[in-house]
Amino acid sequence: MSDPIPIYFDVTWTTITAVIVLYFGRLLTLRIRFLQDFNIPEAVSGGLLCSVLVAIVFFTTDRQVEFDLALRDTLLLVFFSTIGLSAKLRTLISGGTALAILVACAVVFLILQDIAGISIALLLGENPAYGLLAGSISFAGGHGSAISYGQLAADHGLPGAMELGLACATFGLIAGGIVGGPIAKRLITKHNLSGDVSKQAFVPGPEETSESGPVTANGMLGSIFLLALCVGAGAAVNEWIGRHSSVPLPGFLTAMFVGIVITNFFDLAKIEMYKPSISLCSDVSLQLFLAMSLMSLQLWTLGGAFGVLLLVLVVQVSVTVVFSILVIFPALGRDYDAAVIAAGFTGLGLGATPVGIANMHAVTEKFGASQKAFLIVPLVGAFFLDIANATIIQLFIATPLFQQGAG
């Protein structure tokens, strides 16, 4: 069979397609009660619809749609810059205990996720290293981690390791955006919880900040300037760290840290921040990032090992859902913030931090804002989770089980 003929979408047409996808995702949410009731993010519903259509084109015409995703990476930097610009030091201190609890819970969760993946591999008579790829490497770690470890595993004699990792990361990204909303709805309804918009210093959508004033041209220009400063300075810091350290940091993390420095300097200097404009930039960048990520999924690459992938997905989703309801929610206080955090944790535990943020955004749009959730979940997902995941993976690899498997 000949290679499929590519249909290439450059940056401009990729962006246009993402906007259309997002628009149709909102139309679907407005017209399908299920999507509303279970708080499915619009980018998830629209992005999945587009990826299905792209797969149909592939199977019916033997032509492969390829999107230029360069802008997607920039949107991720912008989004995490807005998270940094919301993180005032006094608020971070007030949420310190909850942050420590969530980090501790995340460590336990990563271990359980890897145990589940390894158990599946051993049950199927496969090398336990495949279990790590079907565990925290691909689910909590996402596509970047799956590619890095998958290539390393393939180089050490594990055929199909990268493909397995990418497939798990893809399914996890989809599942993370679907199950988070229903979890929050169940917890909120069962315990009769609600949020309060007026108590949140930063929220991810302009509709929730109407009390702070309208979005103006001057405010938007000031916000874009601050975001450009975060992205640019973050890139410079990241480059410097790369030259002087053997442990490079992801670009979005340094952009977020620059945002934290800026917002706390503004706080000390009593300089007003453009909250509604920054909130709008946050929402747009996040939604477009997710739309681009999901619409570019190549679903046909997942068909070869669908049975095994389905088993892995069912097990890992079950572990994540049970952990979010029975551990995260009680540990964080059984209140409204804890319910929103549970939805966010589901997204970052199965897919990626932006998926968790989108879950929380969909929940808070309907039930009210949660300052604590939007403060600690991005910090855990953007920083602590990656460090803990890398450490836990190395500890598993050092066990006799993996030394024996390598032999």
N, C-alpha and C positions, 0 to 999 in steps of 0.2 A: 504493500500500500504506500502510495506516494505521500510525502509530507503535505499537510494542509496549507492552502494558500492564505497568507496573512492578510487581514484587513486592519490597517494601522490607523489608530486615532492619535494624532499629536496632542500636545498639551492643551491647545485651545479647544479641540473637539472633545477631549476627555473631560475638561471642565464643564463644557456645555452639556455633555451627557450626564455628568454628575448632578447638575442643577435640575435637569429633566427628571432624573431618577428620584431625587429628593422631593420634587413637586408631586410626582405620581405616588410616592410613598405617603405623602400627607393626604392625598385624595383617597388612597386605600384606607388609611386610618380613619378618615371622616366617614367613610361609607361601610366599613366592615366593623361590626360591633365587637367581635372577638379582639381585634387589634386595639380598640379603645379600652375594653374592659381589662385586658391583661398588660396594658402599658408597653406595647411593643414599639421600640423606636422607629420613627418614620424612615430613617436611613436603612434600617434592617429590612423592613418590608419592601421598600422600593429597590434596594440593592439586590436582594435575593431574586426579585422578579426579573431584573435586568440580567443577572447571571444565568437564570433559566433560559431566557430568550437567546442569550449568547450561545448557550449549549445547544439549543435547537438549531441555530444557524450552523454550528459546527457539524452536527450530525446529518443535517439535510443538504448542505451545500459543500461540505468538506473545506470550509473556510474558517480560519481561526481569527477572532477579533482580539487585537492586542492594544492595550491602553498605555499611553505614556503617563506614568505615575509620579513624575518628578515633583509636580505641585503638591501631591499628597504628602510627601515628606516635609515640605515647608509648612503645610497646614498643621501637621502634628507639632512642629516647633511653635507655631503661633498659639495653638491651643494650650500647650503646657506653659507658655509664657503668661497667658491669662490666669492660669492656676497660680503661678508664682505671684502675680500682681494682686492676688486676693489673700495671700498668706501673711497677715500681720503678725508680728512676733508675739504680741500680747494674746492674740487669739490662739496661736500655736501652743503657748504655755498653758492656756486654759484647757486645751484639748490634749495635753500631754499624756494623761492617764489612759484615755481612750485610744490614743495612738499606740501606746505601749501594749495595751491589751490586744489590739487588732494585729500588731506585728507578731506577738506570741501565737495568736490563733493561726496566722498565716503560715508560720513555721510548722505547726502541727499538721495543717492542711496539706502542705507540700509533701510531707513525709507520707501521709495517707494516700495522696494521689500517686506517688511513686510505688508504694506497696501494692496499690490496686493494679497499676500497669504491669508490674513485675509478676504479679499473681496470674494475670491473663497470659503473659508470655510463657510462664512455666506450665500453665494448664494446657496450652497448645503445643508444648514441647519445643518452644523456640528459645533462642539465646536471651537471657534476662536483660541484655542491653536493649533489645527491642521494647521491653517493658518500660524502661526509662523514657524511650522515645514516645511511648504511648501514655506517659505520665506527665510529670511537671515540665519536662523539656519542651513539649509541644503545646500543652494546654495552658499552664500558667506562664510559660516562657514565650509562647507565640511563634510566629513565622520566623523571626530572626534567630531565635534560639534553635528552632527545628532545623534551619538551614545549617547553622554552625556545627551543632552536634551531629546532625545527620551526615554531613560531609566527612566529619572526623570518623564516625562509625563505619561509613562506607570505605574509607581509606584503610581501615583495620579489618576488612574482610566481612562486613555485614551487608550483603547485597540488598538494595531497595530501602536502605535506612533513611535516606533523605526523603524519598517519596512517601514513606510511612509517616515521617515526622510532619511533612507539609500537609498530608491528608488529615492527620489528627488536628493540627493547628487550624485548618480550614473548617472542619466540622465543629471544633470548639468555638471558633469565632461566631459561627451561626447560632449554635446552642446557647452561648453566653448572652446573646442579644434577645433570645426568645424566652428563656426561663426566669430571668431576673425579675421582670415585671410581675408575673403571676405570684412569685414568692412574696414580694412586697405587698401585693394586694391581699393575699391570704393573711399575712401577719397584721396588716393595718385593719382589715375588716374584723378579724377574730378578736383583736384586743382593743377595738374602737379607738384608734389612734388618729392624729392629724397634726399637720405642721402649721407654722406661723410665718408668713412671708415677711412681716415687718421686722423680725428678729435676725434676719440673715444679712451679713455685710456683703456677701458676694453670692450671686446666683447665676446659673448658666443660660438664662434666657431673658430677653428684654421685657417680655410680658410681666415678669415677676419683679421688675424694678421700676414700675411706673411711678411709684411713690417718690423715687429719687430724682425725678425730672425727666424730660424728653431727651431723645438722642438728637444732638445738634451737630452741625457741620464742624464747628470749632472743637466740640468734645470728641467727635470721631477722628479729626486730624490729630488731636493730642494723643488719643489712644493708639492710633496707627504709629505715631512717632515712638511711643513707649514700647510697643510690640516690636518695631524694627530694631530698637535699641537692645531689647532682650535677645532677639534672634541673632543679631550681629555680634554683640558682646559675648553671648553664649557660645557662638562658633569660635571666637578668638580664644576664650577660656578653654574650650574643648581641645583646640589645636595645641595650646600650651601644655595641657595635661598629657596629651598624647606624646609630646616630645620628651617629657620629664618623668613619665610613669609607665610602668609595664601593664597597668590596669586602666585602660581607657574608659571614660564614661560615655554613655549615649548622649547624643546632641540635645535631645529634648530635656534631659536632666539639667544640663548646665544652663540652658535657656530659662528653665523654671527657677533655678537658683538666682540668676540675675534678676528675675522678676521679684523674688522675695527681698533681695537687697534694695531694689528700687522702691517697692511699696513701703518698706519700713523706714527708709530715708524720708520719703514723703510724709509718713506718719509723724516722725520726730520733728520735721520741719513745718508741720501743719499745712502742707500743700494738698489741695483737694484733688482726689482722683476722679476720673471720668467713668464712674461705675456703670451707667447705662450703656455707654459706647463700648466699654471693655466687655461687658456682658454680651452684647450683640456680636462682637468679634469672636468671642468664645463659642457661642452657639453655632454660628455659621461655619467656623473652621472645623469644629467637631463633627457637625452633620455632613459636611462635604468630605472630610477625611473618611468617615465610615462608609458613605455612599461609594466613594472611589474604591475602597478596600473590598466591599462586598460585590460590587458590580463586575469587578475584574477577576472574581473567582473562576477558575477553570474546572467546572464541575465534572467534566468528562474524564479528568485525570484520576478521579476517585473511584471509578467503577470497578477496577480490577480486583480490589480487595474489599469490596463493599461489606461482605459478611463479617469479616474480622473487625473492620472499622465500626460497624454498627454495634458489635459487642463491646468494643472499647468505649464508644460514645455513651451507650446506655449505662455502663458501669461508672464512668467518670462523671456523667451528669448526676447520677444517683448519689455518688459520694459528695458532690458539690452542693446539691440541694439539701441533703440531710445535714451536712455540716453547717450550711448557712442558717437553717431553721433551728437546729438543736444546739449549736455551739455559738455562732456569731451573734445571733439575736439575743440570747440570754446573757452572754458575756458582756455585751455593750449596753445592757440595762433594760431590755424589753420595752423600750419606748419607741416613739416615732423615728428618731434618729437611727436607732438600731435596726428598724425595719428597712429604712432607705439604705443603710450601710450593707445590710444583707443582700439587697438587690445589686448594689455596686460590687460587692465581693464576688458574687456569682459571675458577673461579667469579666472581672479581671482574673478570676480563678480558672475560667474555661477558655477565655479568648484573649483579651487585652485590656489595658487600663481605659482606653477611650470607649470600649464597649460598656465597661462598668459605669463610666460617667454618663453615657447615653441612657443606660437603664435608670440611673438616679434622676436624670433630667426628666424622663418620661413620667416617673413616679411623682416628683415634686411639682411638675406642671399641673397634675391632677389633684394632689392631696395637700400641697403646701411645702414651703421651703425647709431645708435642713442644712444649717450652717456646718454642723459637726461632720456630716457625711461628706460634703464637698471639700472639707478641709483635710480629713485624715485618709480617705480612700485614695485620692491621687498621690499622696505622699507614700503610702504603702505600696501602691502599684508601680509608681515611677522609680522608686529607689530601694526600699527595704525588701520588696518581694524578689527583685532580680538578684540582690546580694545573697539573700537566704537561699534562693533556688540554686544558684551556682555552687554554694557551699554544700548543700544537701546532696546535689548530684555527685560531687566529688567524693563525699563520704560514702555514698552507695557504691560507687565504682571501686573504692578501696576495700570493700568487704570481700571475704573469701568467696562468696557466691559469684562475684564478677571476675575475680581472679581465676576461678575454676572455669567460668564461661568463656573467658578469653583464651584459656588453654584448649 
